[in-house]
Amino acid sequence: MKAKKPRVNKTKSEIAADIQKEAKIARMVALVKLMWPFVESLDRIYDAQTAFNAIAGYTELGLKLREEQITVGDLAIDLSKEEDTKIKRSMVDLLGLLEKENARDVVVLTRKVADMLGQFGANEFLKGPMDKIKVTDLVT
């Protein structure tokens, strides 16, 4: 006899995410069923695999080419709901500075700079005396 799973109360956003995930899966299943007649008459499984891989490759290339053309200014980055702080004002200024730059390059660069700042901060913190940190800083 299987043990019953305990009921889990989900938030509205979790329920919405589950519904969205189920809808996406249903759409993928429907697409496979729609695509199947186009490959079922091929001679070998390998031929069907080749067709699907080729479509994926060409589509990926097309996306990559388009992605290279997208600048930060092309994206609808809305900070209006963020609290007005020095950080937000800095972000607005940075977005203005970077608006003509390639969006993918900006993602890579800003993550790199953020990581470097984190490493620098950690290194500086590590040089400090042990009494600067309490056990409650680690486990709360």
Residue pairs with C-beta under 8 A, 6 or more apart in sequence:
10 18
38 51
39 47
39 48
39 51
39 52
40 48
42 48
42 51
67 103
67 104
68 102
68 104
70 102
70 103
70 104
71 99
71 100
71 101
71 102
71 103
72 95
72 98
72 99
72 100
72 101
72 103
72 106
73 99
73 100
74 103
75 103
77 95
79 88
79 91
79 92
79 95
82 88
82 91
98 106
125 132
